[in-house]
């Protein structure tokens, strides 16, 4: 393999990483904007989040095509193969994050006509900020190949679960105290579940970053809090 071919191969791998990083930046913005649109009751911003999701779908398809081309033509091994596979898997998680952020924005639109419940809205905002920070941290770890950053996100997965569980109980309390809040609280509960699932995707990405860098899978079961059963992805159909 001559020097020109080697450089072209390295450029292809670098381009894959750069495109996944760009996709991550867009997904991170989707989360932040979805939560902000709910907090500000901003119809235009919520609709923008919903519309922009198509761009993440397009980026996923493009990254998959390029990764498959690298595998087919370059036959990568060892760290190059891990890098290529990681790009595909992380892009897939980011596309799912975009779907979940879109769901949050849709729930926000449904809430606009209802009377705001300020304490619960603030709780969703706090959870949204936490999830956004988790996503930023793991994407920074991916871009800079910092295994410590990935491990930090992975080991603190239960922080998001704790927020969800606390909010779940808070919402139930409101619904039992005042049945008129049931519809609004249900929308907020779905929002919280979507944010919790985004946290899970951040943890998935952390595991893949660790694998790309070290070549080893994280064998220990990720930290998890016991979770109220009320809502799961399969039951809601959201995020699809």
C-alpha positions in Angstrom: 0.0 0.0 0.0 1.6 3.3 -1.1 1.7 6.5 1.0 -1.2 8.1 -1.0 -3.5 5.2 -0.4 -2.7 5.1 3.3 -3.4 8.8 3.7 -6.7 8.4 1.8 -7.7 5.5 4.2 -6.9 7.7 7.2 -8.9 10.6 5.7 -11.9 8.3 5.3 -11.7 7.2 8.9 -11.3 10.8 10.1 -14.2 11.9 8.0 -16.4 9.2 9.6 -15.5 10.5 13.1 -16.0 14.1 12.2 -19.5 13.4 10.7 -20.5 11.4 13.8 -19.3 14.3 16.0 -21.4 16.8 13.9 -24.4 14.5 14.1 -23.9 14.5 17.9 -23.9 18.3 18.1 -27.2 18.4 16.2 -28.7 15.7 18.5 -27.5 17.6 21.6 -29.2 20.8 20.3 -32.4 18.8 19.6 -32.6 17.8 23.3 -31.9 21.3 24.6 -34.4 22.9 22.2 -37.1 20.4 22.9 -37.0 21.0 26.6 -36.7 24.8 26.1 -39.7 24.8 23.8 -41.8 23.1 26.5 -40.6 25.5 29.2 -41.2 28.6 27.1 -44.4 27.2 25.5 -42.8 28.1 22.2 -44.7 26.6 19.3 -42.2 27.7 16.6 -39.2 26.2 18.4 -41.1 22.9 19.0 -42.0 22.6 15.4 -38.4 23.3 14.4 -37.2 20.4 16.6 -39.8 18.1 14.9 -38.7 19.3 11.4 -35.0 19.0 12.0 -35.2 15.4 13.0 -35.2 14.4 9.3 -31.6 15.8 9.1 -30.5 13.3 11.7 -32.1 10.5 9.8 -30.3 11.6 6.6 -26.9 11.8 8.4 -27.4 8.3 9.8 -27.9 6.9 6.3 -24.9 8.7 5.0 -22.6 7.5 7.9 -23.8 4.0 7.4 -23.1 4.1 3.7 -19.6 5.5 4.2 -18.8 3.0 7.0 -19.9 0.0 4.9 -17.8 1.3 2.0 -14.7 1.5 4.3 -15.3 -2.1 5.5 -15.9 -3.4 1.9 -12.9 -1.6 0.3 -10.4 -1.3 3.1 -11.1 -4.4 5.1 -10.1 -2.7 8.3 -8.8 -4.7 11.3 -8.1 -4.1 15.0 -8.5 -0.4 16.0 -9.5 0.7 12.5 -12.4 -1.8 12.5 -13.5 -0.8 16.0 -13.4 2.9 14.9 -15.6 2.1 11.8 -18.1 0.0 13.7 -18.3 2.5 16.6 -19.1 5.3 14.1 -22.1 3.3 12.8 -23.4 2.3 16.2 -23.0 5.7 17.8 -24.8 7.3 14.8 -27.6 4.9 15.3 -27.9 5.9 19.0 -27.9 9.6 18.0 -30.7 9.0 15.5 -32.7 7.5 18.3 -31.9 10.4 20.5 -33.3 12.7 17.8 -36.5 10.7 17.7 -36.9 11.0 21.4 -36.3 14.7 21.4 -38.9 15.0 18.7 -41.3 13.2 21.0 -40.6 15.6 23.8 -41.3 18.6 21.4 -44.6 17.0 20.3 -45.7 16.5 24.0 -44.8 20.2 24.6 -47.1 21.2 21.8 -49.9 19.2 23.3 -49.3 21.0 26.6 -49.5 24.5 25.3 -53.3 24.8 25.6 -53.3 23.5 29.1 -52.8 25.4 32.3 -49.0 25.3 33.1 -47.9 23.4 36.2 -44.8 25.4 37.1 -43.1 23.0 39.7 -43.4 20.1 37.3 -42.2 22.0 34.3 -39.1 23.0 36.3 -38.5 19.4 37.2 -38.6 18.5 33.5 -36.2 21.3 32.8 -33.7 20.1 35.4 -33.9 16.5 34.0 -33.4 17.9 30.5 -30.4 19.8 31.5 -28.9 16.8 33.1 -29.5 14.6 30.1 -28.0 17.3 27.8 -24.9 17.5 29.9 -24.5 13.7 29.8 -24.8 13.7 26.0 -22.3 16.6 25.7 -19.8 14.8 28.0 -20.0 11.5 26.1 -19.6 13.2 22.8 -16.6 15.1 24.0 -15.1 11.8 25.2 -15.7 10.4 21.7 -14.2 13.3 19.9 -11.1 13.4 22.1 -10.8 9.7 22.6 -10.9 10.1 26.4 -11.8 6.8 28.0 -12.1 8.4 31.5 -14.9 10.7 30.2 -16.8 7.8 28.7 -16.5 5.8 32.0 -17.7 8.8 34.0 -20.9 9.0 31.9 -21.4 5.2 32.1 -20.9 5.0 35.9 -23.4 7.9 36.5 -26.3 6.5 34.5 -28.3 6.1 37.7 -28.4 9.9 38.2 -30.9 10.2 35.3 -32.9 7.3 36.6 -33.2 8.9 40.0 -34.5 12.1 38.5 -37.1 10.1 36.5 -38.2 8.1 39.6 -38.6 11.3 41.7 -40.6 13.0 38.9 -42.7 9.9 38.4 -43.8 10.0 42.1 -44.3 13.8 41.9 -46.6 13.5 38.9 -48.7 10.7 40.6 -49.1 12.9 43.6 -50.4 15.8 41.5 -52.8 13.5 39.5 -54.3 12.0 42.7 -54.7 15.4 44.4 -56.4 17.1 41.4 -57.8 14.9 38.6 -58.0 18.0 36.4 -54.2 17.8 36.0 -54.2 14.2 34.7 -53.9 15.0 31.0 -51.0 17.5 31.6 -49.3 15.2 34.0 -49.5 12.3 31.5 -47.8 14.4 28.8 -45.1 15.4 31.3 -44.6 11.8 32.3 -44.1 10.7 28.7 -41.6 13.6 28.3 -39.7 12.4 31.4 -39.6 8.8 30.0 -38.2 10.0 26.7 -35.5 12.0 28.5 -34.7 8.9 30.6 -34.3 6.9 27.4 -32.0 9.6 26.0 -29.9 9.0 29.1 -29.7 5.3 28.3 -28.5 6.1 24.8 -25.8 8.4 26.2 -24.7 5.3 28.3 -24.7 3.1 25.2 -22.5 5.6 23.4 -20.1 5.6 26.5 -19.8 1.8 26.2 -19.0 2.1 22.5 -16.4 4.8 23.1 -14.8 2.6 25.7 -14.8 -0.3 23.3 -13.3 1.8 20.4 -10.5 3.0 22.6 -9.6 -0.1 24.6 -10.9 -3.0 22.5 -12.7 -4.3 25.6 -16.3 -4.4 26.4 -17.6 -3.0 29.7 -18.4 -6.3 31.4 -20.0 -5.1 34.6 -23.7 -4.4 34.5 -24.3 -0.7 34.3 -25.6 1.0 37.5 -29.4 1.1 37.6 -32.0 2.2 40.1 -35.3 0.4 40.4 -37.7 2.0 38.1 -41.5 2.4 38.3 -43.1 0.1 35.7 -45.7 2.6 34.5 -44.2 3.4 31.1 -41.8 1.6 28.8 -40.8 2.3 25.2 -42.7 -0.8 24.0 -45.8 0.3 25.8 -45.8 3.9 24.6 -44.6 3.4 21.0 -42.7 6.6 21.4 -39.2 7.1 19.9 -40.1 5.1 16.8 
